[in-house]
Amino acid sequence: MAMTKEELISVIKSNTELSDEKLGQIAEKIKGSMMEEFNEKLEQLTKAQENKMQKVDPEVKEEPKWKSFGEQLQAVARVETRGIKDTRLIYEVYEKQLGMNEGVGAQGGFLVAPEFSKQLLMQTYETGILTKDCWRVPIASNRLVINAINEVSRVTGARFGSLLTYWLCEAGTKLPSHPTLRQLDLKLNKHIGLYYATDELLEDTNALEAIVSKMFADEFGWRIDDSILNGTGVGMPLGILAGGGLVLQAAEPLQPITTIVAENVQGMWNLMSAKYRTNAKWYINQDAEPQLMRMFVPAGLGGLPVYLPAGGFVNAPNGTLFGRPIQPIEQSPALGAVGDIVFADMSQYILVEKAGGIQAASSIHVAFLTDQQVFRFVLRIDGQPIWNSGILAADGITTRSPYVALAGRP
């Protein structure tokens, strides 16, 4: 057993003359004693660290939650303006970026936590009217390709793009046929919003949350709805009014430009494919409502109303035409133009969005001289009608579609 320090010191003091052999023995004993003491201390430290780790509450390890979006933006402002870091923010550094980027504070900004990005997107879709009725598909990449049947006619021999079945007599010759395919190619476009906040406004968390969350959500929703109806397909979604699947109901002869008459909606109802009527809605310019309220079909000495307010004029804001809901929307063109009244099943419109929703970042350097913080919101999205053309009915007379609009009046 190794000697203690006190025992070694006592031995040395009691021997004024020690041989080399004796000194060597003492040195070995000192070495053994020190190693044993070192190992004992190491074991104590290890056990203390293990006990400390076991006492950590798992909840403490989770990322702290923000009380509000405004609180988070305020934290970003403190980092940029005063250099006060907040551990709740997400920091990412891209060392090889050549220009502005969203990972470095000095070159683009700090990323906003995912939960608020998703919340903003959710509010956008609750604000959007057409958007909620579309077929929405989140994707991880920047492009989605969907195979579809290229069908333009229901006439025998043309259904499903030239697929044909037939009755065959004994010993008759079998004729081959096949469907024709096409592709829907959707590539995400970038929709951006910028928000400039003064230093004074950054001090008010509640004001930040109200302005950023509500106003940007409403504006994103409005613009997406507008693109679904009126989009050109160039750098934005393709709208149903510009898509090849739109079918037009002709105006009546000599019909005044700002009018919608009963014959118009009767014809539009007929042009809607029967399969999609039960899910279709009437999307109208709000100025068309007085026209609908005065609309009736002659019957004997009087007439039957075409527009039926839900529960009468007193109880409900929106009525029906042919039992289908009427939805006024701001994005509709003015009375007399194509699209002032549209009858459409919007489940036949596909809207793809980048998974993760709106990406948000901030920077103080864009507007440094005016003491303003810049917050940027980016949504990557695309959409187009599923039908690329109307479909000729089996009798070869009428072309129908899930998107029907009244033609412009002369």
Secondary structure, 3 states (H helix, E strand, C coil): CCCCHHHHHHHHHHCCCCCHHHHHHHHHHHHHHHHHHHHHHHHHHHHHHHHHHHCCCHHHHCCCCCCCHHHHHHHHHHHHHHCCCCCCCECCCCCCCCCCCCCCHHHCCCECCHHHHHHHHHHHHHHCCHHHHCEEEEECCCEEEEEEECCCECCCCCHHHHCCCCCCCCCCCCCCCCCCEEEEEEECEEEEEEEEEEHHHHCCHHHHHHHHHHHHHHHHHHHHHHHHHHCECCCCCECCCCCCCCEEECCCCCCCCCCCCHHHHHHHHHHECHHHHHHCEEEECHHHHHHHHCCEEEECCEEEECEEECCCCCCCCCEEECCEEEEECCCCCCCCCCCCEEEECHHHEEEEEECCCCEEEEECCCCHHHCEEEEEEEEEEEEEECCCCCEECCCCCCEEECEEEECCCC
